[in-house]
Amino acid sequence: MLKKEVTIYDIAGELNVSPSTVSRALKDHYSIGVSTKKKIMALAADRGYRPRQGREMCTIGVIVSHVNFPQISAMISGIEQVANENGINVIISQSYGKYKNEKALAKTLFEARVGGLIVSLANDTIDTDHFKQFIKLNIPVVFVDRKLDGFNSGTVVVDYFTSSYLATSHLISQGCRRIAFIGETFAGNTYAEKLRGYMESLRAHNIPIEENFILTQEILSAKEGYAFGKQLLNLENPPDAIFSDNDIAAVGVIQYAIRKGLKIPQELAVMGFNDDPISQIIDPPLSTIANPAVEMGTVAAQLVLYQSKKSESNARTIILDPKLVARQSSIKVVEVSCISIL
């Protein structure tokens, strides 16, 4: 059962003023003195007061970086699926990957009286103070993809370390020994886990890590993938495989390799990440790691609903398993395994 929400009557009682004075102060009305306004607003913020709406609805707020990213739009689809099944509205907002925007959106959604919040944290978010107002009122907050320490909330993440380990090990199983990795640092800890999985797989197979085979960019587009492919494939001893942090950059690699006259996968194997639609359109079709984005959304929404029925917040973390999807861009040898070949 959620805690009783603070009303203007509660604030008025604590400050020994009339409810109408509190109401006008919170609307920044000119008739209320500056000193009184400051006291009322400070107490309202401390008590977690949220303005009442004319009609309150059961709503989940969602904060993501960019709704047009394929994996994020897929995750939103999963959230809305659960919301629709339960008669719940969804408010979607974009932070554009900036902490400043995320903080402002959290305030807006709190004041809109959402019943739960799902957040894909901005890469430059270093604290979660702007979410404490939700926790004070036992309003469920669930983070997807990553979470900062010291915050009591639900989290839904993908096992990116294992994902990258599987991808690299697959390339090794195909006879590749000079494997490059191109990463997107915008993804923060997600990128770090992918890099760690790549390196651990190489170590496990006694393959040396070559620093000049690891290239990074804040955002990896097809353009950056093409440029990185050009840089790597023109080395004196070029790689025989390239593992990309995302599918779109992997497509850029393939485009350059074909232009250079290389045969894929015979002379260069290419592996992506996410299983975006483009991975099945490019020729040859791209091997990739299927990111369970829709499942991430459904699980996050289900976790919000579950926590809303509890008297205390739940710091449960749910880890989703990756799936390796091997296609023609990497298959040189037929493997006897559980790999899905599409």
N, C-alpha and C positions, 0 to 999 in steps of 0.2 A: 504494500500500500504506500503510495507516494505521500510525502510530507505535505501539510497544508500550505498552500501558496500564500505569500504575504499580500495583504491588501492595503489600500490607502488608509483604511481605518486602523490597521495595526501601526502604520507609520505615524499617523496622527496621534494615536494614544501614547506612543513612546516619546514624542516631542511636545506633547501637550498643546497641539494646535488643532484646528478644525479639519475634517476630511476635505472640505472644499479648498482650504489653503494648500493642502498637499497636492490635490488635483491640479490646481492652477500652477503651482511651483514646478511640477513635473512637465507641464506644457510650456514652461518658460514664460509664463504670463507676466506682463509688465507691472501688474498690480502688486506683485510679491517682491519684497526687498531682496537684494543680492545675498545678504548674510543668511536669511531664512531659506532661500533657494538652495544655497550650498549645503546647508545642514540636511535638508529634506532629500536632496539628490544623493548625498553621501550615504545616508542611512538606507535609502531605497536600494542603492547599489550593493551595500553590505548585506542587506537582508535578502537579496535576490528577487526584488520586486519586478514583475513584468506587467506592462499595461494590459488591461482587459480589452478584448475585442468585442464587437457587437455580437458576434456569433463564433464560438470556439469550436474548431473541428479537430478531429484526430489526424495529426499530420507528422510526417517524418521529414526532417530537413536533411539535405545532402550537399556537402561541399566537396567539389573536385577541382582539379587544376584546369582541364580543358575538356568540354563535353564532346569535342569532335575527334578526340583520340579514340581509335577503334576499341581498345581494351576498356576505356572508361565508359564509352557509350554502351558496350556490352554489359558492363557491371551495372549501369543504371537500369538497363532492361531487366536484369535479375531483381533489382530492388523493386521496380514498379510491378513486376509479376506478383511478388509477395504482397505488396501494398494493395493491389487491385483485388486480390483474393480475400483480403481482410477489410475491404471498404475504407482504406486509408489513403489520404492525399499525400503527394510528394512535392516538395519544393526543392528544385535543383538550382544551385548557384556555382559560379566559377570563380576561383581565386587567381587564375592564370599563374599558378605556381608561386604566388607571393604571400609572405606572412602577413603583411600589412592588410591585404585584401581579405585574407582568411579571418583575421581578427575582427574586421568590420562586419563580415558576413555572419560570424558567430553571434555578434550582438544583435544583428537584424533578425536572425532566426529565433533567438531567445525571446525577443520582444514580440515576434509573431506567434509565440506560444506553441512552438512545435512540441510534440510529445516524445520525440527521440531525434537523435542526430547521428548521421553516418559521415565520416570525414576521411578523405584522402589528403593527408597533411602536405602542405607546401614544402618544397625542398629546403627553404631557408627558415622553417619554423624551428625555433630552439627552445621554446617553452610552451606550456599548455594552459597558462593562467586564464586565457580567454574562454576556456571550457569549464572552469571551476563553477561558474554560475549555474550550469546545468546539473553538475554533480550535487550541489547544495540542495537542489530540489528533487534529487533522485531521478532526474531525466536521463534516460539511457544515452550514452555516447559510445559509438563503436568506430574504431579506426580500421581502415583497410590499407593493406600493403605495408604500412610501417606504423610504429608507435614509439613515443618517447617514454623513457623510464620515469617512474615516480608518479604515474597517473593511473588511477584506478578505473579502468574501463575495459570493455570487450575489444578484441582485436581479431581480424581475419586476414591471414597472410598466406602467400604461396611459398613453398619451400624452394627458394631461388638457388640456394647452394646445391641441393640435389639436382635441380633442373639443369644447371650448368655442368655439373659433374656428369650427368647422363649424356648431355649433348657432346661434350668433349670425348667421353669414353666411346660414344658411337663412332665419331670420326676416327679414333684410334683403331677401332675394330675393323674399319674399312681400309686399314693400311697406312693412314696418314701419320706422319711423325713430326712435321713442321707446321704446327697449328697456331694461327694468329687469332687474336681476340680484339674486337673493336667494341668499345663500351660507351654508354651514354651516362655521363656523370650527373645529369639533371635528376636522375632517379635516386641519388643519394645512397642509402644503405642497401637498396635493391641492387644497384650496380656493384657495390662492394661484395655482396654475397655471390653474385654471378662470377665475378673475377676470382673469388676464393675457390669456388667450385671448379672453375677452369684450371687453376693452378694445382689444386689438390689431385685432380684427375691425371694431370701430366706427371706429377710426382709419383703417384701410385703405379704408373706404367713406366717409371724410370726414364721419362723423357725430359730433357733439360728445358727450363723456362728461359725463353729468349726475350729480353726486355724490348728489343726493337720490333717484336711481334705484337706488342700490346699498345694499342692506340685508343685515345679517348677524345670525346667531344662533349660539350654540355648537352647539345641536342643532336641526335643522329637522324638525318633525313636521307633520302636516296642520293642527294647531292654529296653529302659527307661520305656515304658508303662508297660512291664512285671514286671520290678523291682518295679515300683510304685504300681502296682496292688498287688504284694506280700506284700509290706510294709503296704498298707491300709487294706488289707483283713486279716491281721494277728494281727490287733489291738484288744484290749480287747473288744471294742465296734465298730466293723467295719462298714463301710458305706453300705447302701442298693442300692446305685447308684453311678456311677463314670462318670463324664463329662470330656472328654478329649479335649484339645486344637486342636488336629488334629486326623484324622482317623487312621493313622498308629500306633499311641500310643494306641488308643482305642482297636485296634486289639491285641496288646500286653497284654492289660488288660484282654480281653476275653480269650486269650490263657492261662494266669495264672489261671483265675477263673475256667476254665474247668478242668485244671490239679488238682486244689484243690477240685474238685468234686461239685462245685456250679452249680445250675440250673439258666440259663439265659433265660428270665428276672425275673423268679419267686423269686430267692434269690438275684440276683444282676442285676440291669438294667445298660446298658452301652450306652453312647451317644458320638459320635464323632463330627468332624467339617471338612468341605470341600466337602464331597460327592465324594471322590476319588473312582476310580474303585474298589479298594479292599473292600470298604464298602459293595458291593453286592456279593463279593466272599466268605467272611468269613461266617462261620456257627455258630450261627445264623446271618443273614444279619444285618448290623449295622445301627442303627438310627443315623442321622447326620443333620447338617445344610449345605444346598447346597450353596457353595460359588460361586457367579456368575462371575467366572473368565473370561470366554469367553466374556461375556457382558462387563466386565471391560475393556478388550482389545479393543473391537469394539468402545466403547464410548470414550476411550482415543484417539484412532486414529481419530475418527470423530471430537473430540474437537481440535486436532492439525490442521486438515484441516480447520475447522471453524475459528480458530484464525489466520491462515495464510492469510485469506482474509480480516482481520481487520487491521486498521492502528495502533491500540494500543493493547497491551497484555490484556488478559481477566482473571481475578482472579476467574472465576466461579468454584464453587465446586458442583460436582454431586455425590449424595449419592444413592447407589444401595440397594434395599431391600433384606433381607434374605428370605430363604425358609426352613421351617422345613420339613424334610423327615423322617417320623416315620416308622421304620421297626421292625422286631421281637426281636431285642436286648433290646427293652424298653417297648414294648406294653404289658401291663397287663390288661388294661381296654380299651374298645372301646370308643373312644372319639367322640362326635358329634361336628365336627369342620371342618375347611378347610385344615387340615393337609393332605399332599400327602402321601399315603401309597403305597410303591412299594414292 
